[in-house]
Amino acid sequence: MTSRLPAIMTLIGFCCLAFAAAAEPAPAATPDPTDTLRRALAGEESQQGPTSPFLLPALEQLAQARWRDGDLAEAAALRRRALHIAIGAFGSGSASAAEAMTALAQADIDRRRYLDAEPLLIAAANVLTDSVAPDHPALANVFAALARIAMARGSLTSAADWAEQAAAIAGKNLHQRATEPLLVLAAVRAAQERYEESEALLRDALARDREHYGGEAIAVARDLTQLGNLYLRRRRYADALAPLEEAAAIEGHTLAPEHPLVADDFYDLGLAYDALKRPDEARKALAFAIKLLECGSEKNSLRLGYAERELARVLRAAGKTQEAENASADSKRILDNAEDEERERERQV
């Protein structure tokens, strides 16, 4: 299989140019879509007041824009504000509040802040169980998210239960075109070492998303990333390269250059190149992932800690002892701080 490495190196160059361009003032004739959304929200606030439920669509649009820009923290803050408005306007037991809880929880999952996401999802599940049909697609979203959290915590039995419920509901709502239940069930099946079933689920999701969104959609990149990670898990490293490189190319052109998902792509590519005994490419991919994270909103996140740790391992194997020690020290500092923060959050919960 032909590697897409030249395209990926071109993508790195593109991203570097984008970083440089970001420092330049934008041409006056080219309005920033995010600024347009901010002005629209400000206009709604001046007309309706800061707690009006009429702000909810504008808040969600801006949250999605900030997510695409790579600012996951601001996206979460906007959805947190939307949740407060929904509760104030409709009550904590309303479907609108449950929808806002689910949206905020997803933002927290994207940031790997599972302690924040889980209580929101449990509350949303309780509300929806009492107010909608058992096969309502909103429940599939909640159950799939709970499965993701259980997977992150290593609770495979709970993850399988949630994922199977989500997939069963999605199977009754094919018109919704939601593929997240398929993806989370695929992740569970991979963890159970039921690899063929996992791959079949992923290819089903990929075909659906390509048909619905086109080949350059973020949803397609998400599917490709998970397929590549499945091949990594199975030690089919050469097979992993094509989906991982395609995902990196898609997200590199559709998301902000410093987006954490783009960094995740290069982290995964670094693992694949290292497993294929291509240490220079592994080092470049991991170093670029670190650069993206340091330039974005996740500069002290678990993502960065793990990337520094993998880079240290690759550098040490290449005999670059001092560089490896520096990366290892950075990794330890970041991961220790994250562990301390997590313990503090557990005490607060």
C-alpha positions as CSV (number, residue, x, y, z in Angstrom):
1,M,0.0,0.0,0.0
2,T,1.4,3.4,-1.0
3,S,2.0,5.7,2.0
4,R,0.5,9.1,2.1
5,L,3.5,10.5,3.9
6,P,4.3,13.2,1.3
7,A,0.7,14.5,1.6
8,I,1.1,14.5,5.4
9,M,4.4,16.4,5.2
10,T,2.6,18.9,2.9
11,L,-0.1,19.1,5.5
12,I,2.5,20.0,8.2
13,G,3.7,22.7,6.0
14,F,0.2,23.9,5.4
15,C,-0.5,24.0,9.1
16,C,2.7,25.9,9.8
17,L,1.7,28.5,7.2
18,A,-1.7,28.7,8.8
19,F,0.0,29.4,12.2
20,A,1.9,32.2,10.5
21,A,-1.2,33.6,8.8
22,A,-3.0,33.6,12.1
23,A,-0.6,36.2,13.4
24,E,-1.4,38.5,10.5
25,P,-4.5,40.8,10.6
26,A,-7.3,39.3,8.6
27,P,-8.3,41.3,5.5
28,A,-11.1,43.7,6.2
29,A,-13.2,42.4,3.3
30,T,-13.2,38.8,4.7
31,P,-15.5,38.6,7.7
32,D,-14.6,36.0,10.4
33,P,-17.6,33.6,10.7
34,T,-17.0,33.3,14.5
35,D,-17.1,37.1,14.8
36,T,-20.3,37.1,12.8
37,L,-21.8,34.6,15.2
38,R,-20.6,36.7,18.2
39,R,-22.3,39.8,16.8
40,A,-25.5,37.8,16.2
41,L,-25.5,36.6,19.8
42,A,-24.8,40.1,21.1
43,G,-27.7,41.4,19.1
44,E,-30.0,38.7,20.5
45,E,-28.9,39.5,24.0
46,S,-29.6,43.2,23.6
47,Q,-33.1,42.5,22.3
48,Q,-34.1,39.5,24.4
49,G,-32.0,39.8,27.6
50,P,-29.0,37.6,28.7
51,T,-31.2,34.8,30.1
52,S,-33.7,34.5,27.3
53,P,-34.2,31.0,25.8
54,F,-34.2,32.6,22.4
55,L,-30.4,32.8,22.9
56,L,-30.1,29.0,22.8
57,P,-29.7,28.5,19.0
58,A,-27.1,31.3,18.8
59,L,-25.2,29.9,21.7
60,E,-25.0,26.5,20.2
61,Q,-24.0,27.8,16.8
62,L,-21.2,29.8,18.4
63,A,-20.2,26.7,20.5
64,Q,-19.9,24.6,17.4
65,A,-17.8,27.3,15.7
66,R,-15.4,27.6,18.7
67,W,-15.2,23.8,18.7
68,R,-14.1,23.9,15.0
69,D,-11.7,26.6,15.9
70,G,-10.1,24.3,18.4
71,D,-11.1,26.2,21.6
72,L,-12.8,23.3,23.4
73,A,-12.8,25.2,26.7
74,E,-14.9,28.1,25.3
75,A,-17.2,25.7,23.5
76,A,-17.9,24.0,26.8
77,A,-18.4,27.4,28.6
78,L,-20.9,28.4,26.0
79,R,-22.8,25.2,26.4
80,R,-22.7,25.5,30.2
81,R,-24.3,28.9,29.8
82,A,-27.0,27.4,27.5
83,L,-27.7,24.8,30.2
84,H,-28.2,27.5,32.8
85,I,-30.6,29.3,30.5
86,A,-32.5,26.1,29.6
87,I,-32.9,25.2,33.3
88,G,-34.1,28.7,34.2
89,A,-36.5,28.9,31.4
90,F,-37.9,25.4,31.2
91,G,-36.9,23.6,34.5
92,S,-34.3,21.0,35.2
93,G,-36.7,18.2,34.3
94,S,-37.4,19.5,30.8
95,A,-36.4,17.9,27.5
96,S,-34.6,21.2,26.7
97,A,-32.5,20.9,29.8
98,A,-31.7,17.3,29.0
99,E,-30.6,18.3,25.5
100,A,-28.4,21.0,26.9
101,M,-26.9,18.6,29.5
102,T,-26.1,16.1,26.8
103,A,-24.4,18.8,24.6
104,L,-22.3,20.0,27.5
105,A,-21.4,16.5,28.5
106,Q,-20.1,15.8,24.9
107,A,-18.0,19.0,25.1
108,D,-16.5,17.6,28.4
109,I,-15.9,14.2,26.9
110,D,-14.0,15.9,24.0
111,R,-11.8,17.5,26.7
112,R,-11.5,14.1,28.5
113,R,-13.1,15.6,31.6
114,Y,-15.2,12.6,32.4
115,L,-16.0,13.5,36.0
116,D,-17.8,16.6,34.7
117,A,-19.6,14.7,31.9
118,E,-21.0,11.7,33.8
119,P,-23.4,13.4,36.2
120,L,-24.8,15.5,33.4
121,L,-25.5,12.4,31.3
122,I,-27.1,10.5,34.3
123,A,-29.4,13.5,34.9
124,A,-30.2,13.7,31.2
125,A,-31.0,9.9,31.1
126,N,-33.3,10.3,34.1
127,V,-35.2,13.2,32.5
128,L,-35.5,11.5,29.1
129,T,-36.5,8.1,30.5
130,D,-39.5,9.8,32.2
131,S,-40.4,12.0,29.2
132,V,-39.8,10.3,25.9
133,A,-40.3,6.8,24.4
134,P,-37.8,4.1,25.2
135,D,-36.5,4.1,21.7
136,H,-36.1,7.9,21.3
137,P,-32.9,8.8,19.5
138,A,-31.9,11.3,22.2
139,L,-31.5,8.3,24.6
140,A,-29.1,6.7,22.1
141,N,-26.9,9.8,22.3
142,V,-26.8,9.7,26.1
143,F,-26.2,6.0,26.3
144,A,-23.4,6.2,23.8
145,A,-21.7,9.0,25.7
146,L,-22.0,7.0,29.0
147,A,-20.4,4.0,27.2
148,R,-17.5,6.3,26.2
149,I,-17.0,7.3,29.8
150,A,-17.1,3.7,31.0
151,M,-14.5,2.7,28.4
152,A,-12.2,5.5,29.5
153,R,-12.5,4.2,33.1
154,G,-11.8,0.6,32.0
155,S,-15.3,-0.6,33.0
156,L,-15.9,-2.8,30.0
157,T,-19.0,-4.5,31.3
158,S,-20.8,-1.2,31.9
159,A,-19.5,0.1,28.5
160,A,-20.9,-2.9,26.7
161,D,-24.3,-2.5,28.4
162,W,-24.6,1.2,27.5
163,A,-23.2,0.7,24.0
164,E,-25.6,-2.2,23.2
165,Q,-28.6,-0.1,24.4
166,A,-27.5,2.8,22.3
167,A,-27.0,0.7,19.2
168,A,-30.4,-1.0,19.7
169,I,-32.1,2.4,19.8
170,A,-30.2,3.6,16.8
171,G,-31.2,0.5,14.9
172,K,-34.8,1.6,15.3
173,N,-34.1,5.1,14.1
174,L,-32.2,4.6,10.9
175,H,-33.6,7.8,9.5
176,Q,-31.6,9.8,12.1
177,R,-28.3,8.7,10.3
178,A,-26.5,8.7,13.7
179,T,-23.3,6.6,13.7
180,E,-21.9,7.4,17.1
181,P,-23.7,4.3,18.6
182,L,-22.0,2.2,16.0
183,L,-18.6,3.7,16.8
184,V,-18.9,3.2,20.5
185,L,-20.1,-0.4,20.1
186,A,-17.2,-0.9,17.8
187,A,-14.8,0.4,20.4
188,V,-16.4,-2.0,23.0
189,R,-16.1,-5.0,20.6
190,A,-12.4,-4.1,20.0
191,A,-11.8,-4.1,23.7
192,Q,-13.5,-7.5,23.9
193,E,-11.1,-8.7,21.1
194,R,-14.1,-9.2,18.8
195,Y,-12.1,-7.5,16.1
196,E,-14.0,-8.7,13.0
197,E,-17.3,-7.4,14.4
198,S,-15.6,-4.1,15.4
199,E,-14.3,-3.6,11.9
200,A,-17.6,-4.4,10.3
201,L,-19.3,-1.8,12.6
202,L,-16.7,0.8,11.7
203,R,-17.0,0.2,8.0
204,D,-20.8,0.4,8.2
205,A,-20.4,3.8,10.0
206,L,-17.8,5.0,7.5
207,A,-20.1,4.1,4.5
208,R,-23.1,5.9,6.0
209,D,-21.1,9.0,6.8
210,R,-19.5,9.2,3.4
211,E,-22.9,8.8,1.8
212,H,-24.5,11.4,4.0
213,Y,-21.8,14.0,4.4
214,G,-19.4,13.4,1.6
215,G,-15.8,12.3,1.7
216,E,-14.3,15.4,3.4
217,A,-16.5,15.6,6.5
218,I,-15.3,15.6,10.1
219,A,-17.6,12.6,10.8
220,V,-15.7,10.6,8.1
221,A,-12.4,11.6,9.6
222,R,-13.6,10.4,13.0
223,D,-14.6,7.0,11.5
224,L,-11.2,6.7,9.8
225,T,-9.3,7.5,13.0
226,Q,-11.1,4.8,14.9
227,L,-10.5,2.3,12.1
228,G,-6.8,3.2,12.1
229,N,-6.7,2.7,15.9
230,L,-8.4,-0.7,15.5
231,Y,-5.6,-1.7,13.2
232,L,-3.0,-0.4,15.6
233,R,-4.6,-2.5,18.3
234,R,-4.4,-5.5,16.1
235,R,-0.8,-4.7,15.2
236,R,-1.7,-4.3,11.6
237,Y,0.5,-1.2,11.5
238,A,0.8,-0.9,7.7
239,D,-3.0,-1.2,7.3
240,A,-3.4,1.6,9.9
241,L,-1.5,4.2,7.9
242,A,-4.0,4.8,5.1
243,P,-7.0,5.6,7.4
244,L,-4.9,7.6,9.8
245,E,-3.3,9.7,7.1
246,E,-6.6,10.3,5.4
247,A,-8.2,11.4,8.7
248,A,-5.2,13.8,9.3
249,A,-5.6,15.2,5.8
250,I,-9.4,15.8,6.2
251,E,-9.2,17.4,9.7
252,G,-6.1,19.4,8.7
253,H,-8.2,21.1,6.0
254,T,-11.5,21.4,7.8
255,L,-10.5,22.3,11.4
256,A,-8.3,25.0,12.8
257,P,-4.6,24.1,12.5
258,E,-4.1,23.9,16.2
259,H,-7.3,21.8,16.8
260,P,-6.7,19.0,19.4
261,L,-8.2,16.4,17.0
262,V,-5.5,17.3,14.4
263,A,-2.9,16.8,17.2
264,D,-4.5,13.4,18.0
265,D,-4.1,12.4,14.3
266,F,-0.4,13.1,14.4
267,Y,-0.1,11.3,17.7
268,D,-1.7,8.2,16.2
269,L,0.5,8.5,13.1
270,G,3.6,8.7,15.4
271,L,2.6,5.4,17.0
272,A,2.1,3.8,13.6
273,Y,5.4,5.0,12.2
274,D,7.2,3.9,15.3
275,A,5.7,0.4,15.1
276,L,6.8,0.3,11.5
277,K,10.4,1.1,12.5
278,R,10.3,4.5,10.9
279,P,11.7,6.5,13.8
280,D,12.4,9.8,12.0
281,E,8.8,10.0,10.8
282,A,7.5,9.0,14.2
283,R,9.5,11.7,15.9
284,K,8.3,14.4,13.4
285,A,4.7,13.3,13.8
286,L,4.8,13.3,17.6
287,A,6.8,16.6,17.8
288,F,4.2,18.2,15.5
289,A,1.3,16.9,17.7
290,I,3.1,18.6,20.7
291,K,3.5,21.8,18.7
292,L,-0.2,21.9,17.9
293,L,-1.2,21.3,21.5
294,E,1.2,23.9,22.8
295,C,-0.2,26.5,20.4
296,G,-3.9,25.7,21.2
297,S,-6.3,25.6,24.1
298,E,-5.0,22.2,25.4
299,K,-1.5,23.3,26.3
300,N,-1.5,21.6,29.8
301,S,-3.9,18.7,29.0
302,L,-3.6,15.0,29.3
303,R,-3.2,15.0,25.5
304,L,0.0,16.9,25.7
305,G,1.3,14.8,28.6
306,Y,0.8,11.6,26.7
307,A,2.4,13.0,23.5
308,E,5.4,14.1,25.4
309,R,5.7,10.7,27.0
310,E,5.6,8.9,23.6
311,L,8.1,11.4,22.1
312,A,10.5,10.7,25.0
313,R,10.3,7.0,24.3
314,V,11.0,7.4,20.6
315,L,13.9,9.8,21.3
316,R,15.4,7.5,23.9
317,A,15.3,4.6,21.4
318,A,17.1,6.8,18.9
319,G,19.8,7.5,21.4
320,K,18.8,11.2,21.9
321,T,19.2,10.9,25.7
322,Q,19.0,14.6,26.7
323,E,16.1,15.4,24.4
324,A,14.3,12.3,25.8
325,E,14.9,13.4,29.4
326,N,13.5,16.8,28.6
327,A,10.4,15.4,27.0
328,S,10.0,12.9,29.9
329,A,10.2,15.7,32.5
330,D,7.6,17.7,30.6
331,S,5.3,14.7,30.5
332,K,5.7,13.9,34.2
333,R,5.0,17.5,35.1
334,I,1.8,17.7,33.0
335,L,0.5,14.3,34.0
336,D,1.2,14.8,37.7
337,N,-0.7,18.2,37.5
338,A,-3.6,16.5,35.7
339,E,-3.7,13.8,38.4
340,D,-3.7,16.4,41.2
341,E,-6.5,18.3,39.4
342,E,-8.5,15.1,38.9
343,R,-8.2,14.3,42.6
344,E,-9.4,17.7,43.6
345,R,-12.3,17.4,41.2
346,E,-13.2,14.1,42.7
347,R,-13.3,15.7,46.2
348,Q,-15.5,18.4,44.9
349,V,-17.9,15.9,43.3
